[in-house]
Amino acid sequence: MKTMLKRLGLTLAVLTLLAAGAAPTEAASRRYTQVAGGVYHSCGLTASGAVYCWGDNGFGALGDGTTSNASSPQAVIG
């Protein structure tokens, strides 16, 4: 439930910016071909093969080399 609310908040923030005429950021305009969700984090695969993850990262689940939570997609270190 916590993750779903975070995703909803992020989606609403992006939609609000787009409705206000703001240019989307690179992360907001990135297109994913596949998305997978964990209990408190999610990851997306782009058409170019890059992987980005966001959410709870307490145990390094995002794969970005940190244990900091991320509300926006972070590139996975390969």
Helices and strands as residue ranges (DSSP letters): H 2-19, H 26-29, E 32-37, E 41-46, E 51-55, E 70-75
